């Protein structure tokens, strides 16, 4: 007759950091190749493979705003051999979709928030606004119905644009695109005179004078646009928010493995060659603890869910 102790002894023991990784580790990216999550994952995979002596490889599973890949990640074995690279949409999507195949808090353990990037508010140079305050006055003048472009419904730049609209009571129409590059192109052409986007596609146009940057939505100025004030300097401290990418693992992954991955991912991101490439993408290296990452997930989820409810945003 089997006792409880003998049954427990017969079960496979959970993975631990000793001997990890003993086989290839999958970095699951819930988006298509060539996007920022994919690029970041590939940079990390190269360094982690070198640092830990075992292959880290990227597996792209896109679709449904990241929900398909995140759902698969939630159901993966909690053994440290599946690590996801995710943006804020991991906590945004549950408020925006009627149903998602994961719970961002119960199904995942955060490892680190690796990088962050502010949104930049830009306008077509034909608009008679030299700063954010003048743009608000212009929108409130009522003479013209203004629209703003974003990289897509539910992206951090879109939600920051909605926060701008809601908190200041502005009459603004959102025009979603499929990428930040398309949103920038629309504002360059004057179709959508205002844009809320990530930095990379906007910076060259700003530097060439083809777009006018009014503010970045971080708590301090961005090194990529050091002459552009942050929103607090511009007089609107409530209009803040950043995009970020975090590494997470399925819930109940052994704590020793989470600790090891946190140390090694943060170490990889801090390497000068990786840091240089990350900065060129418009990101700042962060590198948080698992505990601080979990706190950020909760606060971001609550904050953006409120904006989504008030703005009546639904995934199309």
C-alpha positions in Angstrom: 0.0 0.0 0.0 1.3 3.4 -1.0 1.7 6.0 1.7 1.5 9.7 1.1 5.2 9.9 1.6 5.9 7.1 -1.0 3.6 8.8 -3.5 5.3 12.1 -3.0 8.7 10.4 -3.5 7.5 8.8 -6.7 6.5 12.1 -8.2 9.0 14.0 -10.3 10.7 16.7 -8.2 10.2 20.3 -9.3 12.9 22.0 -11.3 15.5 24.0 -9.3 18.2 26.4 -10.2 20.8 23.6 -9.7 21.8 22.5 -13.2 19.5 24.9 -14.8 19.3 25.3 -17.7 20.0 21.7 -18.8 18.3 22.1 -22.2 17.2 24.9 -24.6 15.0 27.6 -23.1 12.2 29.1 -25.1 11.6 32.9 -25.1 8.0 33.1 -26.2 7.1 36.4 -27.9 3.3 36.7 -28.3 3.7 39.0 -31.4 5.0 38.6 -35.0 8.7 38.8 -35.8 10.5 42.1 -36.3 8.6 44.1 -33.7 10.2 45.6 -30.6 9.3 42.5 -28.4 10.9 40.2 -30.9 14.0 42.3 -31.3 14.4 42.6 -27.5 14.0 38.8 -27.1 16.6 38.1 -29.7 19.1 40.4 -28.1 18.4 38.8 -24.7 18.6 35.2 -26.2 22.0 35.8 -27.6 23.4 37.1 -24.3 21.7 34.5 -22.1 22.9 31.7 -24.2 26.5 33.0 -23.7 26.1 33.6 -20.0 24.4 30.4 -19.1 25.9 28.0 -21.6 22.7 26.7 -22.9 20.6 27.8 -25.9 17.9 30.4 -25.5 15.7 30.7 -28.6 12.8 32.9 -29.7 9.4 31.4 -30.5 6.9 33.9 -32.1 3.2 33.1 -31.5 1.3 36.2 -32.6 -2.4 37.0 -32.9 -5.4 38.5 -31.1 -3.3 41.4 -29.6 -0.9 39.0 -28.0 -3.6 36.9 -26.3 -2.9 33.7 -28.2 0.8 33.6 -27.2 0.1 34.7 -23.7 -2.6 32.1 -23.3 -0.1 29.4 -24.5 2.5 30.7 -22.1 0.1 30.6 -19.2 -0.4 26.8 -19.9 3.3 26.0 -20.3 5.2 23.9 -17.7 6.3 26.0 -14.8 9.9 24.7 -15.0 11.8 27.7 -16.3 12.0 26.4 -19.9 9.4 28.9 -21.1 9.9 32.6 -20.6 7.6 35.2 -22.1 8.6 38.7 -23.3 5.5 40.9 -22.8 4.5 44.6 -23.0 1.9 46.3 -20.8 -0.9 44.6 -22.8 -0.5 41.6 -20.5 -2.4 43.6 -17.9 -4.3 45.9 -20.4 -6.0 43.2 -22.5 -8.2 41.7 -19.8 -10.0 45.1 -19.5 -10.3 45.5 -23.3 -11.4 42.0 -24.5 -14.5 40.2 -23.5 -12.4 37.2 -22.7 -8.7 36.4 -22.6 -7.1 32.9 -22.2 -5.1 33.9 -19.1 -5.1 35.8 -15.8 -2.2 38.2 -15.7 -1.8 37.9 -11.9 -2.6 34.2 -11.3 -1.0 32.6 -14.3 2.4 34.4 -14.4 5.2 35.2 -12.1 7.1 38.4 -13.2 10.9 38.1 -13.5 11.9 41.6 -14.4 10.7 44.7 -16.2 13.7 45.0 -18.5 13.2 48.2 -20.5 10.9 51.1 -20.7 10.1 53.9 -23.2 7.9 57.0 -23.0 5.3 58.1 -25.5 6.1 61.3 -27.5 3.3 63.8 -28.3 4.0 65.2 -31.8 2.0 67.5 -34.1 2.2 68.5 -37.8 4.3 71.7 -38.0 1.3 73.5 -39.6 -0.5 73.5 -36.3 -0.2 76.8 -34.4 1.0 75.3 -31.1 4.6 75.5 -29.8 3.9 73.6 -26.6 1.4 71.3 -24.9 -0.5 74.1 -23.3 -1.0 75.8 -26.7 -2.2 72.6 -28.2 -4.8 72.2 -25.4 -6.0 75.8 -26.1 -6.1 75.1 -29.8 -8.2 71.9 -29.3 -10.6 73.8 -26.9 -11.0 76.7 -29.3 -13.7 74.6 -31.1 -13.0 75.9 -34.6 -11.7 72.5 -35.8 -12.3 68.9 -34.9 -8.9 67.4 -34.1 -7.8 63.7 -34.2 -4.8 61.9 -32.9 -3.0 58.9 -34.3 -1.7 55.9 -32.3 0.0 52.6 -33.1 -3.3 50.8 -32.4 -6.2 50.3 -30.1 -5.1 49.5 -26.5 -1.5 50.2 -27.0 0.2 52.4 -24.3 0.4 55.4 -26.6 -3.4 55.1 -27.4 -4.2 54.9 -23.7 -2.0 57.8 -22.9 -3.8 59.8 -25.6 -7.1 58.8 -24.0 -5.8 59.9 -20.6 -4.9 63.2 -22.2 -8.4 63.6 -23.6 -10.3 62.4 -20.6 -8.3 64.3 -17.9 -8.5 67.6 -19.7 -12.0 67.1 -21.1 -10.9 67.5 -24.7 -12.9 66.8 -27.9 -10.5 64.5 -29.7 -11.0 61.6 -32.1 -8.7 58.6 -31.9 -7.5 57.1 -35.2 -5.7 53.7 -34.7 -3.1 52.4 -37.0 -1.3 49.0 -37.2 2.1 50.4 -36.1 3.8 53.5 -34.8 5.4 54.0 -38.2 2.0 54.2 -39.9 0.8 56.6 -37.2 3.8 58.9 -37.7 3.3 58.8 -41.5 -0.3 59.9 -41.1 0.7 62.9 -39.1 3.5 63.7 -41.5 0.9 63.8 -44.2 -1.4 66.0 -42.1 -4.2 63.5 -42.1 -4.1 63.1 -38.3 -2.5 66.4 -37.0 -1.6 64.9 -33.6 0.2 61.7 -32.8 0.9 59.7 -29.7 3.6 57.2 -30.5 6.7 55.4 -29.3 10.0 57.2 -29.9 11.9 55.3 -32.7 9.8 56.2 -35.8 9.2 59.7 -34.5 12.7 60.8 -33.5 14.2 61.2 -37.1 11.2 63.2 -38.2 11.4 65.4 -35.2 15.1 66.0 -35.7 14.5 66.9 -39.4 11.8 69.4 -38.4 9.0 67.4 -40.2 7.2 66.8 -36.9 7.1 69.1 -33.8 7.5 67.3 -30.5 5.6 68.9 -27.6 6.4 66.5 -24.7 7.4 63.0 -23.7 5.2 61.2 -21.2 7.9 60.0 -18.8 8.8 61.4 -15.4 11.9 62.9 -16.9 13.3 63.9 -20.3 14.3 61.2 -22.7 18.0 61.1 -23.7 16.9 60.5 -27.3 15.0 63.9 -27.2 16.8 65.9 -24.5 15.4 69.2 -25.8 11.8 68.1 -25.4 10.2 68.6 -22.0 8.4 65.8 -20.1 4.7 66.3 -19.4 5.3 67.5 -15.8 7.6 70.3 -17.1 5.0 71.1 -19.7 2.4 71.6 -16.9 0.6 68.3 -17.1 2.1 65.9 -14.6 -1.0 63.7 -14.7 -0.4 62.8 -18.3 2.3 60.3 -17.7 2.8 56.7 -18.8 5.4 54.5 -20.4 5.6 51.5 -22.6 7.8 48.6 -21.2 8.8 45.1 -21.8 8.9 42.5 -19.1 10.1 38.9 -18.8 7.6 36.6 -17.1 7.3 32.8 -16.4 4.4 30.6 -15.8 3.1 30.8 -12.2 4.7 28.5 -9.7 8.0 28.3 -11.5 10.6 27.5 -8.7 11.7 30.7 -6.9 15.4 29.8 -7.3 14.9 29.8 -11.1 13.0 33.1 -11.1 15.9 34.6 -9.0 18.5 33.2 -11.4 16.6 34.5 -14.5 16.2 37.9 -12.9 19.9 38.2 -12.2 21.0 37.0 -15.7 18.4 38.9 -17.7 19.3 42.2 -15.9 22.9 41.4 -16.4 22.4 40.8 -20.1 20.5 44.0 -20.6 23.2 46.0 -18.8 26.0 44.8 -21.2 27.3 47.9 -23.1 26.7 46.4 -26.6 23.1 45.4 -25.7 22.4 48.7 -23.9 23.6 50.6 -27.0 21.2 48.7 -29.2 18.3 49.0 -26.8 18.8 52.8 -26.5 18.8 53.0 -30.3 15.4 51.4 -30.2 14.2 54.2 -28.0 14.2 52.2 -24.7 15.9 52.8 -21.4 17.3 49.8 -19.5 15.4 49.3 -16.2 16.0 45.9 -14.6 13.6 45.5 -11.6 13.2 42.8 -9.0 10.4 40.2 -9.3 8.6 41.9 -6.4 8.8 45.4 -7.9 7.7 44.0 -11.3 4.6 42.4 -9.7 3.8 45.7 -8.0 4.1 47.5 -11.3 1.8 45.0 -13.0 -0.9 45.6 -10.4 -0.7 49.4 -10.6 -0.6 49.5 -14.4 -3.5 47.1 -14.6 -5.6 49.2 -12.3 -4.7 52.5 -13.9 -5.3 51.5 -17.5 -8.4 49.5 -16.8 -9.9 52.7 -15.4 -9.0 54.6 -18.6 -10.4 51.8 -20.7 -13.7 51.8 -18.8 -14.1 55.6 -18.9 -13.2 55.8 -22.6 -15.4 52.9 -23.5 -12.6 51.1 -25.4 -13.2 47.7 -26.8 -10.9 45.5 -28.9 -12.0 45.5 -32.5 
